[in-house]
């Protein structure tokens, strides 16, 4: 999953590409599952499509209680 602080669509794409390339070159691994550990209410409705086009099959969203965080 890309850095959720990326404000621009192009930054999200670049972040995903770099992350996938790093994992493939160093570990021979291509991720298929993404985990978000914060509220993703700020993402547009195109974000799931972006992840799917990047090979992500599942997205898990974990909202951590503010008292725990």
N, CA, C and O atoms as a CHARMM CRD file, in Angstrom:
* protein
*
  276
    1    1 UNK  N      0.83900  -1.17000   0.00000 PROA 1      0.00000
    2    1 UNK  CA     0.00000   0.00000   0.00000 PROA 1      0.00000
    3    1 UNK  C      0.88500   1.23400   0.00000 PROA 1      0.00000
    4    1 UNK  O      1.95800   1.24200   0.60300 PROA 1      0.00000
    5    2 UNK  N      0.43800   2.24900  -0.66400 PROA 2      0.00000
    6    2 UNK  CA     1.22400   3.48400  -0.73400 PROA 2      0.00000
    7    2 UNK  C      1.13000   4.27000   0.56600 PROA 2      0.00000
    8    2 UNK  O      0.29100   3.99600   1.42400 PROA 2      0.00000
    9    3 UNK  N      2.00300   5.24100   0.68400 PROA 3      0.00000
   10    3 UNK  CA     1.97700   6.14100   1.83200 PROA 3      0.00000
   11    3 UNK  C      0.68600   6.94900   1.77500 PROA 3      0.00000
   12    3 UNK  O      0.41200   7.59800   0.76500 PROA 3      0.00000
   13    4 UNK  N     -0.09700   6.92200   2.82200 PROA 4      0.00000
   14    4 UNK  CA    -1.38500   7.60400   2.81700 PROA 4      0.00000
   15    4 UNK  C     -1.26000   9.12500   2.88100 PROA 4      0.00000
   16    4 UNK  O     -2.25200   9.84100   2.74300 PROA 4      0.00000
   17    5 UNK  N     -0.04200   9.61100   3.09000 PROA 5      0.00000
   18    5 UNK  CA     0.16300  11.05600   3.13100 PROA 5      0.00000
   19    5 UNK  C      0.43500  11.63200   1.74700 PROA 5      0.00000
   20    5 UNK  O      0.59500  12.84600   1.61700 PROA 5      0.00000
   21    6 UNK  N      0.49100  10.81400   0.72700 PROA 6      0.00000
   22    6 UNK  CA     0.71700  11.30400  -0.63900 PROA 6      0.00000
   23    6 UNK  C     -0.50600  12.09900  -1.08700 PROA 6      0.00000
   24    6 UNK  O     -1.60100  11.54400  -1.16900 PROA 6      0.00000
   25    7 UNK  N     -0.34000  13.38100  -1.37800 PROA 7      0.00000
   26    7 UNK  CA    -1.49800  14.19900  -1.70900 PROA 7      0.00000
   27    7 UNK  C     -1.92000  14.13700  -3.17400 PROA 7      0.00000
   28    7 UNK  O     -3.05000  14.49100  -3.50800 PROA 7      0.00000
   29    8 UNK  N     -1.03200  13.69600  -4.03900 PROA 8      0.00000
   30    8 UNK  CA    -1.31800  13.72800  -5.46700 PROA 8      0.00000
   31    8 UNK  C     -1.40400  12.30500  -6.03300 PROA 8      0.00000
   32    8 UNK  O     -0.73500  11.39000  -5.55300 PROA 8      0.00000
   33    9 UNK  N     -2.23400  12.14200  -7.05500 PROA 9      0.00000
   34    9 UNK  CA    -2.41700  10.85400  -7.70500 PROA 9      0.00000
   35    9 UNK  C     -1.08600  10.31500  -8.23100 PROA 9      0.00000
   36    9 UNK  O     -0.79600   9.12600  -8.09700 PROA 9      0.00000
   37   10 UNK  N     -0.28000  11.19500  -8.83100 PROA 10     0.00000
   38   10 UNK  CA     1.00800  10.78700  -9.37600 PROA 10     0.00000
   39   10 UNK  C      1.94300  10.29000  -8.27000 PROA 10     0.00000
   40   10 UNK  O      2.71200   9.35300  -8.48400 PROA 10     0.00000
   41   11 UNK  N      1.87800  10.90800  -7.09900 PROA 11     0.00000
   42   11 UNK  CA     2.69700  10.48000  -5.96300 PROA 11     0.00000
   43   11 UNK  C      2.28900   9.09500  -5.47700 PROA 11     0.00000
   44   11 UNK  O      3.14400   8.28600  -5.11500 PROA 11     0.00000
   45   12 UNK  N      0.98800   8.82100  -5.46700 PROA 12     0.00000
   46   12 UNK  CA     0.51300   7.49700  -5.08000 PROA 12     0.00000
   47   12 UNK  C      1.05100   6.43100  -6.03200 PROA 12     0.00000
   48   12 UNK  O      1.52300   5.37900  -5.60000 PROA 12     0.00000
   49   13 UNK  N      0.97300   6.71600  -7.33100 PROA 13     0.00000
   50   13 UNK  CA     1.46800   5.76800  -8.33100 PROA 13     0.00000
   51   13 UNK  C      2.96900   5.52200  -8.17800 PROA 13     0.00000
   52   13 UNK  O      3.42200   4.37700  -8.19200 PROA 13     0.00000
   53   14 UNK  N      3.72900   6.59600  -8.03400 PROA 14     0.00000
   54   14 UNK  CA     5.17400   6.47800  -7.88900 PROA 14     0.00000
   55   14 UNK  C      5.52700   5.70300  -6.62100 PROA 14     0.00000
   56   14 UNK  O      6.43200   4.86900  -6.63400 PROA 14     0.00000
   57   15 UNK  N      4.82200   5.97400  -5.53800 PROA 15     0.00000
   58   15 UNK  CA     5.06400   5.29300  -4.27700 PROA 15     0.00000
   59   15 UNK  C      4.78900   3.79400  -4.41000 PROA 15     0.00000
   60   15 UNK  O      5.57400   2.97800  -3.92800 PROA 15     0.00000
   61   16 UNK  N      3.69100   3.43000  -5.05400 PROA 16     0.00000
   62   16 UNK  CA     3.37300   2.01800  -5.27400 PROA 16     0.00000
   63   16 UNK  C      4.42000   1.34800  -6.16500 PROA 16     0.00000
   64   16 UNK  O      4.86100   0.23400  -5.88000 PROA 16     0.00000
   65   17 UNK  N      4.81500   2.02400  -7.23600 PROA 17     0.00000
   66   17 UNK  CA     5.80400   1.45500  -8.14900 PROA 17     0.00000
   67   17 UNK  C      7.13700   1.21100  -7.45100 PROA 17     0.00000
   68   17 UNK  O      7.73300   0.14500  -7.60900 PROA 17     0.00000
   69   18 UNK  N      7.60500   2.18300  -6.68600 PROA 18     0.00000
   70   18 UNK  CA     8.88300   2.03500  -5.98600 PROA 18     0.00000
   71   18 UNK  C      8.82200   0.92000  -4.95200 PROA 18     0.00000
   72   18 UNK  O      9.75600   0.12700  -4.82700 PROA 18     0.00000
   73   19 UNK  N      7.71700   0.86200  -4.21100 PROA 19     0.00000
   74   19 UNK  CA     7.56200  -0.17500  -3.19800 PROA 19     0.00000
   75   19 UNK  C      7.51800  -1.56600  -3.79400 PROA 19     0.00000
   76   19 UNK  O      8.16800  -2.48300  -3.29100 PROA 19     0.00000
   77   20 UNK  N      6.75200  -1.72900  -4.86500 PROA 20     0.00000
   78   20 UNK  CA     6.66500  -3.03800  -5.52300 PROA 20     0.00000
   79   20 UNK  C      8.00900  -3.43400  -6.12800 PROA 20     0.00000
   80   20 UNK  O      8.40600  -4.59600  -6.05000 PROA 20     0.00000
   81   21 UNK  N      8.70500  -2.48400  -6.72400 PROA 21     0.00000
   82   21 UNK  CA    10.01000  -2.76500  -7.31200 PROA 21     0.00000
   83   21 UNK  C     11.00600  -3.19300  -6.23100 PROA 21     0.00000
   84   21 UNK  O     11.75000  -4.15400  -6.42300 PROA 21     0.00000
   85   22 UNK  N     11.02500  -2.48800  -5.09800 PROA 22     0.00000
   86   22 UNK  CA    11.92200  -2.83400  -3.99800 PROA 22     0.00000
   87   22 UNK  C     11.64900  -4.24600  -3.49500 PROA 22     0.00000
   88   22 UNK  O     12.57700  -5.03700  -3.32300 PROA 22     0.00000
   89   23 UNK  N     10.39200  -4.56100  -3.26100 PROA 23     0.00000
   90   23 UNK  CA    10.04500  -5.89000  -2.74900 PROA 23     0.00000
   91   23 UNK  C     10.40200  -6.98600  -3.74900 PROA 23     0.00000
   92   23 UNK  O     10.87700  -8.05300  -3.35900 PROA 23     0.00000
   93   24 UNK  N     10.17700  -6.72900  -5.03200 PROA 24     0.00000
   94   24 UNK  CA    10.48800  -7.73000  -6.05100 PROA 24     0.00000
   95   24 UNK  C     11.99300  -7.94000  -6.18900 PROA 24     0.00000
   96   24 UNK  O     12.45500  -9.07900  -6.25100 PROA 24     0.00000
   97   25 UNK  N     12.76000  -6.85500  -6.23800 PROA 25     0.00000
   98   25 UNK  CA    14.21200  -6.96200  -6.42000 PROA 25     0.00000
   99   25 UNK  C     14.92200  -7.55500  -5.20100 PROA 25     0.00000
  100   25 UNK  O     15.88100  -8.31200  -5.35500 PROA 25     0.00000
  101   26 UNK  N     14.46700  -7.22200  -4.00400 PROA 26     0.00000
  102   26 UNK  CA    15.16900  -7.64700  -2.79600 PROA 26     0.00000
  103   26 UNK  C     14.64600  -8.94000  -2.18700 PROA 26     0.00000
  104   26 UNK  O     15.39200  -9.65200  -1.51600 PROA 26     0.00000
  105   27 UNK  N     13.37400  -9.25100  -2.41100 PROA 27     0.00000
  106   27 UNK  CA    12.78700 -10.42200  -1.77900 PROA 27     0.00000
  107   27 UNK  C     12.09900 -11.36400  -2.75000 PROA 27     0.00000
  108   27 UNK  O     11.64100 -12.43800  -2.36000 PROA 27     0.00000
  109   28 UNK  N     12.02200 -10.96300  -4.02300 PROA 28     0.00000
  110   28 UNK  CA    11.33300 -11.79000  -5.00800 PROA 28     0.00000
  111   28 UNK  C      9.84800 -11.91000  -4.70700 PROA 28     0.00000
  112   28 UNK  O      9.22500 -12.92800  -5.00800 PROA 28     0.00000
  113   29 UNK  N      9.29100 -10.87200  -4.11500 PROA 29     0.00000
  114   29 UNK  CA     7.90400 -10.90800  -3.64500 PROA 29     0.00000
  115   29 UNK  C      7.09800  -9.78400  -4.27000 PROA 29     0.00000
  116   29 UNK  O      7.55300  -8.64200  -4.33400 PROA 29     0.00000
  117   30 UNK  N      5.90800 -10.11300  -4.72700 PROA 30     0.00000
  118   30 UNK  CA     4.98300  -9.10900  -5.23200 PROA 30     0.00000
  119   30 UNK  C      3.76100  -9.10700  -4.32700 PROA 30     0.00000
  120   30 UNK  O      3.06500 -10.11800  -4.23700 PROA 30     0.00000
  121   31 UNK  N      3.48500  -7.98900  -3.65000 PROA 31     0.00000
  122   31 UNK  CA     2.36600  -7.96300  -2.70900 PROA 31     0.00000
  123   31 UNK  C      1.01900  -8.09300  -3.40100 PROA 31     0.00000
  124   31 UNK  O      0.81500  -7.58300  -4.50300 PROA 31     0.00000
  125   32 UNK  N      0.09700  -8.79000  -2.72600 PROA 32     0.00000
  126   32 UNK  CA    -1.27300  -8.92900  -3.21700 PROA 32     0.00000
  127   32 UNK  C     -2.28100  -8.43700  -2.19500 PROA 32     0.00000
  128   32 UNK  O     -3.47400  -8.35400  -2.48500 PROA 32     0.00000
  129   33 UNK  N     -1.80500  -8.10700  -0.99300 PROA 33     0.00000
  130   33 UNK  CA    -2.67600  -7.65900   0.09200 PROA 33     0.00000
  131   33 UNK  C     -2.13400  -6.35500   0.64400 PROA 33     0.00000
  132   33 UNK  O     -0.92300  -6.20300   0.80900 PROA 33     0.00000
  133   34 UNK  N     -3.02100  -5.41100   0.93300 PROA 34     0.00000
  134   34 UNK  CA    -2.62800  -4.12300   1.50900 PROA 34     0.00000
  135   34 UNK  C     -3.32000  -3.94300   2.85500 PROA 34     0.00000
  136   34 UNK  O     -4.44100  -4.40700   3.06500 PROA 34     0.00000
  137   35 UNK  N     -2.63000  -3.26300   3.75700 PROA 35     0.00000
  138   35 UNK  CA    -3.16600  -2.97300   5.08000 PROA 35     0.00000
  139   35 UNK  C     -3.08100  -1.47800   5.31900 PROA 35     0.00000
  140   35 UNK  O     -2.02800  -0.86900   5.12800 PROA 35     0.00000
  141   36 UNK  N     -4.17800  -0.89500   5.73100 PROA 36     0.00000
  142   36 UNK  CA    -4.21400   0.51100   6.09600 PROA 36     0.00000
  143   36 UNK  C     -4.46700   0.59200   7.59400 PROA 36     0.00000
  144   36 UNK  O     -5.47200   0.08100   8.08900 PROA 36     0.00000
  145   37 UNK  N     -3.55100   1.23600   8.31600 PROA 37     0.00000
  146   37 UNK  CA    -3.68500   1.30600   9.77100 PROA 37     0.00000
  147   37 UNK  C     -4.22100   2.64800  10.24400 PROA 37     0.00000
  148   37 UNK  O     -4.04500   3.01600  11.40500 PROA 37     0.00000
  149   38 UNK  N     -4.85600   3.36000   9.37300 PROA 38     0.00000
  150   38 UNK  CA    -5.50400   4.61400   9.77300 PROA 38     0.00000
  151   38 UNK  C     -6.79200   4.77300   8.98100 PROA 38     0.00000
  152   38 UNK  O     -7.06000   4.01300   8.05100 PROA 38     0.00000
  153   39 UNK  N     -7.56200   5.74000   9.35000 PROA 39     0.00000
  154   39 UNK  CA    -8.82400   5.99800   8.67100 PROA 39     0.00000
  155   39 UNK  C     -8.53600   6.49500   7.26400 PROA 39     0.00000
  156   39 UNK  O     -7.80800   7.47100   7.07900 PROA 39     0.00000
  157   40 UNK  N     -9.10300   5.82700   6.28000 PROA 40     0.00000
  158   40 UNK  CA    -8.82100   6.18900   4.88600 PROA 40     0.00000
  159   40 UNK  C     -9.94600   7.02400   4.27100 PROA 40     0.00000
  160   40 UNK  O    -10.15700   6.99600   3.05900 PROA 40     0.00000
  161   41 UNK  N    -10.64700   7.74800   5.09300 PROA 41     0.00000
  162   41 UNK  CA   -11.76600   8.53100   4.57100 PROA 41     0.00000
  163   41 UNK  C    -11.31600   9.63400   3.62200 PROA 41     0.00000
  164   41 UNK  O    -12.13900  10.22000   2.91900 PROA 41     0.00000
  165   42 UNK  N    -10.01800   9.92100   3.59700 PROA 42     0.00000
  166   42 UNK  CA    -9.52100  10.97700   2.73100 PROA 42     0.00000
  167   42 UNK  C     -9.23100  10.53300   1.30600 PROA 42     0.00000
  168   42 UNK  O     -8.98900  11.37500   0.44000 PROA 42     0.00000
  169   43 UNK  N     -9.24900   9.24000   1.04400 PROA 43     0.00000
  170   43 UNK  CA    -8.96000   8.75300  -0.30600 PROA 43     0.00000
  171   43 UNK  C    -10.18600   8.85400  -1.19700 PROA 43     0.00000
  172   43 UNK  O    -11.32300   8.77400  -0.73200 PROA 43     0.00000
  173   44 UNK  N     -9.93400   9.02900  -2.47200 PROA 44     0.00000
  174   44 UNK  CA   -11.04000   9.11200  -3.41700 PROA 44     0.00000
  175   44 UNK  C    -11.54400   7.70700  -3.74100 PROA 44     0.00000
  176   44 UNK  O    -10.94000   6.70700  -3.35300 PROA 44     0.00000
  177   45 UNK  N    -12.63700   7.65900  -4.44200 PROA 45     0.00000
  178   45 UNK  CA   -13.22100   6.37300  -4.82600 PROA 45     0.00000
  179   45 UNK  C    -12.37600   5.65800  -5.87500 PROA 45     0.00000
  180   45 UNK  O    -12.61000   4.47900  -6.14400 PROA 45     0.00000
  181   46 UNK  N    -11.40800   6.33300  -6.46900 PROA 46     0.00000
  182   46 UNK  CA   -10.53800   5.68800  -7.46100 PROA 46     0.00000
  183   46 UNK  C     -9.39100   4.91800  -6.81300 PROA 46     0.00000
  184   46 UNK  O     -8.70700   4.15000  -7.48900 PROA 46     0.00000
  185   47 UNK  N     -9.17000   5.11400  -5.50400 PROA 47     0.00000
  186   47 UNK  CA    -8.04300   4.46200  -4.83700 PROA 47     0.00000
  187   47 UNK  C     -8.12200   2.93000  -4.90300 PROA 47     0.00000
  188   47 UNK  O     -7.10600   2.29300  -5.18100 PROA 47     0.00000
  189   48 UNK  N     -9.28000   2.31800  -4.65900 PROA 48     0.00000
  190   48 UNK  CA    -9.34600   0.85300  -4.80100 PROA 48     0.00000
  191   48 UNK  C     -8.98900   0.37700  -6.21300 PROA 48     0.00000
  192   48 UNK  O     -8.37100  -0.67500  -6.37600 PROA 48     0.00000
  193   49 UNK  N     -9.37300   1.14300  -7.22000 PROA 49     0.00000
  194   49 UNK  CA    -9.03800   0.77000  -8.60200 PROA 49     0.00000
  195   49 UNK  C     -7.52800   0.86000  -8.82100 PROA 49     0.00000
  196   49 UNK  O     -6.94400   0.00300  -9.48400 PROA 49     0.00000
  197   50 UNK  N     -6.90700   1.87500  -8.27700 PROA 50     0.00000
  198   50 UNK  CA    -5.45600   2.04000  -8.36400 PROA 50     0.00000
  199   50 UNK  C     -4.74900   0.84000  -7.73600 PROA 50     0.00000
  200   50 UNK  O     -3.81000   0.29400  -8.31500 PROA 50     0.00000
  201   51 UNK  N     -5.20100   0.43500  -6.55300 PROA 51     0.00000
  202   51 UNK  CA    -4.60000  -0.73300  -5.89800 PROA 51     0.00000
  203   51 UNK  C     -4.82500  -1.99600  -6.72500 PROA 51     0.00000
  204   51 UNK  O     -3.90800  -2.80200  -6.88800 PROA 51     0.00000
  205   52 UNK  N     -6.03500  -2.17100  -7.24600 PROA 52     0.00000
  206   52 UNK  CA    -6.33600  -3.35100  -8.05800 PROA 52     0.00000
  207   52 UNK  C     -5.46000  -3.38900  -9.30700 PROA 52     0.00000
  208   52 UNK  O     -4.96500  -4.45100  -9.68400 PROA 52     0.00000
  209   53 UNK  N     -5.26900  -2.25400  -9.94100 PROA 53     0.00000
  210   53 UNK  CA    -4.41900  -2.19000 -11.13000 PROA 53     0.00000
  211   53 UNK  C     -2.95000  -2.45100 -10.79300 PROA 53     0.00000
  212   53 UNK  O     -2.15500  -2.79500 -11.66800 PROA 53     0.00000
  213   54 UNK  N     -2.59800  -2.28400  -9.50700 PROA 54     0.00000
  214   54 UNK  CA    -1.22800  -2.53600  -9.05900 PROA 54     0.00000
  215   54 UNK  C     -1.03200  -3.97500  -8.59700 PROA 54     0.00000
  216   54 UNK  O      0.04700  -4.33400  -8.12700 PROA 54     0.00000
  217   55 UNK  N     -2.06200  -4.79600  -8.72500 PROA 55     0.00000
  218   55 UNK  CA    -1.95100  -6.19900  -8.34900 PROA 55     0.00000
  219   55 UNK  C     -2.46200  -6.51800  -6.95300 PROA 55     0.00000
  220   55 UNK  O     -2.36700  -7.66200  -6.50800 PROA 55     0.00000
  221   56 UNK  N     -2.99800  -5.53300  -6.26200 PROA 56     0.00000
  222   56 UNK  CA    -3.52500  -5.76000  -4.91800 PROA 56     0.00000
  223   56 UNK  C     -4.91000  -6.39100  -5.04100 PROA 56     0.00000
  224   56 UNK  O     -5.78200  -5.86400  -5.73200 PROA 56     0.00000
  225   57 UNK  N     -5.10300  -7.52900  -4.36200 PROA 57     0.00000
  226   57 UNK  CA    -6.37700  -8.24500  -4.41300 PROA 57     0.00000
  227   57 UNK  C     -7.26200  -7.95700  -3.21000 PROA 57     0.00000
  228   57 UNK  O     -8.48400  -8.07900  -3.29700 PROA 57     0.00000
  229   58 UNK  N     -6.65400  -7.57400  -2.08100 PROA 58     0.00000
  230   58 UNK  CA    -7.41400  -7.33000  -0.85000 PROA 58     0.00000
  231   58 UNK  C     -6.85800  -6.10400  -0.14500 PROA 58     0.00000
  232   58 UNK  O     -5.65100  -5.86300  -0.13600 PROA 58     0.00000
  233   59 UNK  N     -7.75900  -5.33900   0.44300 PROA 59     0.00000
  234   59 UNK  CA    -7.38000  -4.17700   1.24100 PROA 59     0.00000
  235   59 UNK  C     -8.05000  -4.30300   2.59600 PROA 59     0.00000
  236   59 UNK  O     -9.27700  -4.36600   2.68500 PROA 59     0.00000
  237   60 UNK  N     -7.25900  -4.33900   3.63900 PROA 60     0.00000
  238   60 UNK  CA    -7.77500  -4.40800   5.00000 PROA 60     0.00000
  239   60 UNK  C     -7.58300  -3.04600   5.65600 PROA 60     0.00000
  240   60 UNK  O     -6.49700  -2.46900   5.61000 PROA 60     0.00000
  241   61 UNK  N     -8.64100  -2.54800   6.26000 PROA 61     0.00000
  242   61 UNK  CA    -8.60200  -1.24400   6.91300 PROA 61     0.00000
  243   61 UNK  C     -8.74000  -1.46300   8.41300 PROA 61     0.00000
  244   61 UNK  O     -9.69900  -2.07600   8.87900 PROA 61     0.00000
  245   62 UNK  N     -7.77900  -0.95800   9.15200 PROA 62     0.00000
  246   62 UNK  CA    -7.76700  -1.09700  10.59400 PROA 62     0.00000
  247   62 UNK  C     -7.86500   0.28600  11.21200 PROA 62     0.00000
  248   62 UNK  O     -6.93700   1.08600  11.09600 PROA 62     0.00000
  249   63 UNK  N     -8.95600   0.56900  11.85300 PROA 63     0.00000
  250   63 UNK  CA    -9.12000   1.83500  12.56100 PROA 63     0.00000
  251   63 UNK  C     -8.72100   1.62600  14.00800 PROA 63     0.00000
  252   63 UNK  O     -9.39700   0.91300  14.75000 PROA 63     0.00000
  253   64 UNK  N     -7.64200   2.23800  14.40200 PROA 64     0.00000
  254   64 UNK  CA    -7.14000   2.10600  15.76300 PROA 64     0.00000
  255   64 UNK  C     -7.78600   3.17800  16.62700 PROA 64     0.00000
  256   64 UNK  O     -7.81900   4.35100  16.25600 PROA 64     0.00000
  257   65 UNK  N     -8.29400   2.77000  17.77000 PROA 65     0.00000
  258   65 UNK  CA    -8.91300   3.68300  18.71700 PROA 65     0.00000
  259   65 UNK  C     -7.89300   4.75000  19.11200 PROA 65     0.00000
  260   65 UNK  O     -6.72400   4.43900  19.34500 PROA 65     0.00000
  261   66 UNK  N     -8.33500   6.00600  19.18600 PROA 66     0.00000
  262   66 UNK  CA    -7.42900   7.11600  19.52800 PROA 66     0.00000
  263   66 UNK  C     -6.75300   6.91600  20.88800 PROA 66     0.00000
  264   66 UNK  O     -5.60300   7.31600  21.06900 PROA 66     0.00000
  265   67 UNK  N     -7.44300   6.31400  21.82300 PROA 67     0.00000
  266   67 UNK  CA    -6.85000   6.07600  23.14100 PROA 67     0.00000
  267   67 UNK  C     -5.69000   5.08500  23.06400 PROA 67     0.00000
  268   67 UNK  O     -4.72100   5.20000  23.81400 PROA 67     0.00000
  269   68 UNK  N     -5.78700   4.12900  22.17400 PROA 68     0.00000
  270   68 UNK  CA    -4.71000   3.14700  21.99300 PROA 68     0.00000
  271   68 UNK  C     -3.56900   3.74900  21.19600 PROA 68     0.00000
  272   68 UNK  O     -2.39900   3.52700  21.50700 PROA 68     0.00000
  273   69 UNK  N     -3.91200   4.50900  20.17100 PROA 69     0.00000
  274   69 UNK  CA    -2.90800   5.12100  19.31800 PROA 69     0.00000
  275   69 UNK  C     -2.10500   6.10700  20.11200 PROA 69     0.00000
  276   69 UNK  O     -1.19700   6.74000  19.57300 PROA 69     0.00000
